[in-house]
């Protein structure tokens, strides 16, 4: 009858639009492919790309390159809140750089 045919067609259409439960579960287990990077690709740090970690490493290297900068390099490395507390370290590095005969 028309009513039965209508129900069967409705169910068939709904099933065609809905992926099987196993496919949905499987999709959530698969990691998303990483998008190709463009421009500067900072190194991965704890699963994210951190410009802070890369920048801090540059400042540590700069501190090590001036006379008396080893202690400052250690202080920079130990700084927990670099994003908010970097200014005094950069000022100290500038002072060391001015005093250094190798610069």
N, C-alpha and C positions, 0 to 999 in steps of 0.2 A: 504494500500500500504506500501511498504518498507520504504519510507521516513517518513510517519506518525508514523509507528511503531518505527523507529529510534528516532524520536523526543520524543515520549512518554517514551521510555526507558531511554533516556538521562535525561529527567525531573525527572523520578522516581528515578534514581540513585542519582541525585543531591539532591533531597528531603531526601533521606535516609541518606545521609552524613551530612546534615545540621540540627541541632536541631531546633525545633520550636522557634520562637522569645520569646514566653512566658517562655520557659525553660532557655534561655540565660539570660533574665532579672531576672528571679528568682535566678539564680546562683549568680549573682552579689549582691543580697540582703542578701544572706546567709553568715554569717561570716565563715571564714575558721576555721576548728577545730584546736585547739592548738596541736602542736606536743608534744609528751611526752618528758619531760625534762630528761636529763641525766647529771650526775655530780652535780655541785653546781647550784642550782636554786635561783638566787637572787630575792628579793621581787619585785613585780610589782610596778612601780612608774610612774604615768601618762601613763599607757598602755605599758610601756617597762620595761625590767629588767635592773636595774641600779646597777652596782657594785660601782659606785661613792656614791650613797645614802647610801648603806650598809656600805661602808668603812668609810664614814663621821660619821655615827651613832656610829661606834666602837670608833673612835677618841674622839667623844663627851663624851662617857661613860668613856673612859680612863681619860680624863681631869677632869671629875667630881670625879674620884676616888682618886685624889691626893690633898694634902692640898693646898688651894689657887687656885684650878683649875676651880672653878665655873665660874669665869669671862672669862677664856680661853674657856670653853665649850660654853658660849654664843657667843664669837667671832667666833668660829668654825661653830656654827649653822648658824650665819648670813653671813658667807662667801658665796658670790654668784658664784665665779669662783674657786671652790675647786680644780678642776683638775690642774689648773695652779698656784694656790696660797697656796697650802697646806704646803709647806716647812717651812715658818716662824712659823706656828702654831705647827708643830711637834717639831721644835727646842725649842719653848717656853714650850711645854709639857715636853720635856726632861730636861730642866732646872728646872722646878717645881718638877719633879720626883727626881732629884738628891738632892734637898733641903729638900724634904719631909721626916720627921722622920718615917712615916708609911711605907715607901718603903725601 
